[in-house]
Amino acid sequence: MTCFEKIQVVSQQESAISALDGWLFTDFAGRDKLTQDLLQLPPDGMTTRRWIYLVHPTGEPLKILHAIEPHALDSLPGEKKIFYSSQQELKSALAQYKGKTLALLWDSNLPVISTVDGGFVSLLQQEEIKITSAARLLQRYKGILSPASIRSQERAASLLYTIIRDTWNFICQHYKSKEPLNERAVQIFILEQFIKYKLTSNHSPVVAFGPHSGDPHYEVPEDGGKYAEEGDIIQLDIWAKERLADDGQGGFSATVPAYGDISWVGVFSETIPEEAEKRFSILCKARDSVEQAIGQATAEGKRLTGAELDMQVRSIIQDAGYGHYIKHRTGHGIDSEVHGSGVNLDGSEFPDYRQILPGSSFSVEPGIYGEDFGMRTEIDIYIDETGMPIISGKKFQKEKLGEHSIPQQKIMTTKDEL
């Protein structure tokens, strides 16, 4: 299925449940990378003016092009074209959609997809064109995984659990030998495992010792970072995908792989501090409530939104007295990007009121962050064709990582042999 065909299909799906007359794409001077990716436009095309590509639920698409760049959209289907060379001519071209409802990459709650510039939004409003967010269309277009992508995520998640095991054993060896160990050494070890297992990632993993674990997006400095000390909480957050994946049709493709994204917590000690154990227990309860809630809702014929699930998780942490230690949403959509186009579990920062649909995947990663230390536990879930939640990677690991279950229910210690 071509990108145009897929866009038209999801436009039909959305128009069946809402008053949608089309999905409008636009870009000015090559600024909008998301639009370029969605339409699979050639990267070397020269565009210095605005173009518009309007896909209707049925029928032929419309191209509105500047007269000096008439070939800007030649890679896309559609013979119906309107050319303009002035602002008034552009307005005249848009006037035919007065009173119509068009979806845009624009959303007041989700800035990550709001790539259409405000000036163009204002222009559409001046022409009395109704605009609506393309968030649900984007979810269906990119945030629903194919069976091949789900299998790829399963494999990637399984390998990430294997890497967590080997990384923790590497840490334990240093503890027992009393050989100095800093954050950078652990990070390099993980990156070497990515190479070993033919995985790729858009960023180095998070490795945070002691107080650094209180920073959710901690970056290991070039000098190697903190050396592990007795009793340090160690936060590991790793994400990666296969470089190529079986497309289910006898070939291998770089577009099929979906990310795995997991976080585990350990302590550089043979014993677990009482406060750390308490916080982690709360996080596990909050995390596991997501799978339970989706399963119950599906059994009752309901679909939950990302905002609803996030608020449920937050309430568990808040009721335990740690609400002021929450720094981020509960989870994010996952697809070919680690922060994907599907539903985020977010009811506070960027509220996501989209329903979680079969084929979607997302992380569940509640965190508690104090000045002394922080921690988060993270799993990936995808929704099968029946609407039930499946934790990625479990079936390949037989639900165990050494003596630890998947998902993690107990902080790792240096006594553990995984």
N, C-alpha and C positions, 0 to 999 in steps of 0.2 A: 504494500500500500504506500503510495507516494505521500509526501507531506500535505499536498493539497487535498488528496482524497481523505486523509485522516482529519484534517481541519474541517472539511465539509461534513464528515460523519458526526463529529462531536458537536458541530453547529446544529445539525438535525436533532441530535439527542437533547440539546439544550432548548431548542425552539419548541420541542414537544411539551416541555414543562414550563416555559416562560415565553413572554412576548419578545422574541428575538428575531430581528430581520437580517442580521449578518454579523460577521466578525471582521472588524476593520483593523488592518495592520498599517503602520506608517513609520517612516524613519526620515530623519533629516541629517544629511552629511555623514552617514555611517555611524551615528552615535549610539544606536540601539542594538547592542549585541544580542539580547534575548530574541528580538524580532528576527535578526539575521539568522540565528540558530534555528528558530522554529520554521522559517521558510527555506532553510538550507541554501541561502544565497551564496554565491561565489565570493570568497574573501577578497579577491583582487578587483572587484567592481568599483569604478569611480563614480561616486554620487556626491554632488555638492548642493542638491536641491531636495525638496520634500517629494516623496512618492507615496502613493496610497494603494493598498491592495485590499479589496473588499470581497470577502467570500460569503456568498449567500448560502442558506441551508440547502437549496436546490438551484440548479441552473449554473450559468457561466459566471465566473468572477469578473470584477471590474478593476481595471488598472487606471489610475489617475497619475499622469506623468508630466514632468516639466518638459517643455519643448526642446530644451538643449540636451536633455538626457532621456530620449525616447526608448532606449534599450535597457534601462535600469532593471527591468523585471522580465527580461526575455527568458530567463531560466524557469519562469513559472507559467502554468497553464493560463489561458485566457486571451481571446482575440479582441474582446471589447475594451477599447481604450479611449480615454479623454485626455487631451493635451492642454496644458495651460502655460502661460508665460507671465501672468500678473496675478495679484491677490484677488482681484475681482473675478477673474476667470476661474480661479480655484473655488471661490465661493459659489459661483454659478454651477460648477460641477457637483458640488456637495448639496446644492439646493434641492435636488430631486429626492433627497432622503429626509426632507423636512417631516417631522412627526414620526419618523421611523426610530426603532430602537437598535442601536449598534453596540456590540461588545468591544471593549478596548483593554489593552494591557494597562489598566488603571484601577486602583483600589484604595480606598481611604484607610483601610486597616492593614493592608499587606504591601508595604513599600517595595519589597523584593520583586514584585511583579509590576510595579507602577513605573513603566519605562516610557510611556507617552508623555511628551512635554506639556506643561500647563498651558502654554500659548495655543497649542492645537486643540486642547480640550475646550478652551474658551471660544475658539473659532466655531467648533461644532455647536456649542450652546447658543452662539449668536445666530446660527442658522436654524435654530429650534430642532436640532437633532437630539434625540434622547440617548444618553450614554449609560451603559451598565458595565460592571466589572466582568472581565474575562476570566476571573479566578476559577470558576467552575469548569469552563472550557479548557483552560490550561491544565487543570487537574486531570481531566479525561484524556487530553492529548498526550501529556508527558508523565503524569503522576500515577498512571495505572500500568503496572508491570505486566509484560507478556509472560506466559508460562516459562519461556526460555530465560527471561530475566530473573524470574523468581528462583529458578534452579541455580542460576549464576550467583545470586545473593546467598543462597543456602551454602554453596561451596565456599564463597568468600568469608561468610560468618564463621563457618567451621574452621577455616584456616586461621582466622583471627583468634579463635579460642585456643588453637594449638600454639599460636605465637605467644599468647598470654601465658600459657603453661611453661613454655621454654624460657620466656623472659623472667618469670618468677623463679624458676630454678637457677637462672643466671644470677639473680639478685641474692638468692639463698646461699649460693656458693661463695659469694663475696662476704656475706655475713659470717659464715662459718670459718672462712680462712682469714677474716679480719683484713682483707685487702681493701684499700680505699675504693669507694664507688661513687661517682657523681652522676647527675641527671643525664648529662650528655652521653656518657658511656652506655647507659640503658637505651637511650634514644637511638644511638647508632646500631645497637644490637637488634632493635626492632626493625629498623630500616633494612638491615642485612637480611632479615627474615622475609621482608616483602620481596626482595630480589630472589631469594631462594625459592619462594612459592609463586613467582611470576605474578605478583600483585602490583598495582599502581595506586598512588594516592595523590591528592592535590596539595597535601601539606604534611609536614613531619608530625608524628604523634605527640600527644601531651604526656610528659613525664614530669611529675611534680613531687618533691620531697618536703615533708614537714609543713611549715607555714605557706610555702608556695602552692600547696594543694588548695588553699583558700581562694586562688585566682582561677576561675573556670577556663580562661584562655591563656594560661601561663605559657610563655615562650622560653625555652631553654637558651640562655645566653651563649655567646661564642666561647667564653672562657670555661665552659663546662658546667656551670651552675653549682648548685648545692651538693655537698657530699653527704651521703646518708649517715644519720646518727641514730643511736639506740632510741627506739620509740617513735621514730618518724612515721607518720602516715605517708604512704606512697600511692599516688593516684596515677593510673594508667588509662589513657583514652586513645584508642587506635581505630583507624578507619581506612579501608582500602577496597579495591574491586579487582576482578580479573582483568588482565590486559585484553584478552580475547575470550569470547565465550561461544559455545555451540549454539547456533541459532535455531536448532530444532529442525532444520531443513537440509542438513548435510553440509553446512558451511560454518565458518567461524567469523565473528564480527566484533569490532571494537565498539559498536553501538548497543550491543545486547547487555554487557555486564552492568549489574547494579551493585551499589556499595553495600558493604557490611560496616557497622559502626558500633563498637562496644567499649564499655568502661568497666574496669575492675579496681578494687581497692585492697591494699595490703598494709602491713605494718612491719617496720624494720626491727622486729623483736620477736621473741618466742611467746609473748603474751599480748593480749589486746587490751588497751586502756578502756576503762569502764565507760567513759563518756563517748569514745569512738564507737564502741559496741552499741550503745544506746542510739546514737544518731543513725548508724547503719541499719539497725533494725527498723527504725521509722521509715527510712528510704525504701527498704525492701517492701514494706507493707504498702507504701504509696505506689511504688512501681508495679507491684503485682495486681493492684486494684484495677489497672487499665485492662489487662487481659480478661479479668473476671467480669468487668462491666460490659465489655464488648460482647463476650460470650452470652451473658444474660440478656442483653438488648437484642441480639440476633435471635435467640430462642423465643423472644417475645415479639418478633417481627418489626423491631425498631432499628434505626440507625442513629448513631451518636455523632456529634460534631467534635472537632478538635478542641474547641473552647470548653465544651462540657467536660471532657476528660481531663483537661488541664486544671479546671477549677476543682474537680474531685480530688486530684492528687494534691493540690495546694491545701485543700481543707484538712487532709490527713496530717500534713506537716504542720500546719497552723494550729490544729487542735492539740498537737504534741508540744506546742510552745516554741517552735522553731520557725515560725512564719517570717520573722525579720532576717533569717539567714538564707532566704530564697533569693537568688540573683537572676534566674533565667527561666524560660518556659520549660515545660515538661518534655517536649520532643519536637522533632522536625520531620517533614516529609523526606523520603529517600527514593531516588531512582538512579539514573545514570550519573547524577550529581549527588554528593553526600548530603547537601542541603537542597532537596529536590523541589519539584513543583506541586507535589501533593499536599495533603492536609498537614498542618503543624498542630501539635498539641499546645495550644496557646489561647488562653482566655483573658490575658492581662496586658502583655506588652504589645503584641500585634494580633488581636483577637481573630481567630479563624473559625468562622461559622459554617464552613463547608462540611458536609457529611462524609464520613469515612466509608468508601465504597469497596466492593470486592476487587482485588487486584492491587490495592494500594499498599504502601509500605511506609513505615515511620519508625523513628527511634522513640524509646521511652527512657528518659534520663533525668529523674529528679535529683536535685542537689541541695546540700546544706553546707553553707560556707561561713566559717567563722574566722577571726583573726588568728586563732591558734592553729587551726587546720580546717580543711574542707574535704568534701567527698561527694561523689555521685556514682550511681550504679546505672549502667545503660545496657539495654537490650534492643534488638530490632524485632518488629512484628510485621508480618504481612497478612492480608485478609484473603482467605481462600474463596473459591467460587460460591460456597454456601454462606459466606459472611462471617465465618469463624476465624478468630485470631490464631496465628501460628508463630511461635518464636523461632526466628531464623537460626539455623546452625545446630539445633538440639539433636535432630535425628542422626546427624553424622557423628556427634560426640557421645551418643547414647546417654545424654542428659547428665554427664559427669565430667568433671575436670579434676582428675585425681580424686580426692575425697570431697571435692566441692561440687555442688549441684549447679546446673545451668537452668535458670539464672542464679547468680551468686547470692547466697543467703548468709554467708559468714565471711568476715574479713580474713584474708590470707595472713599467715604468720611465717616466720622463717623456719618453723618446724615442719611446714608442709612440704611434701614431696609430690609434685604434680605430674 
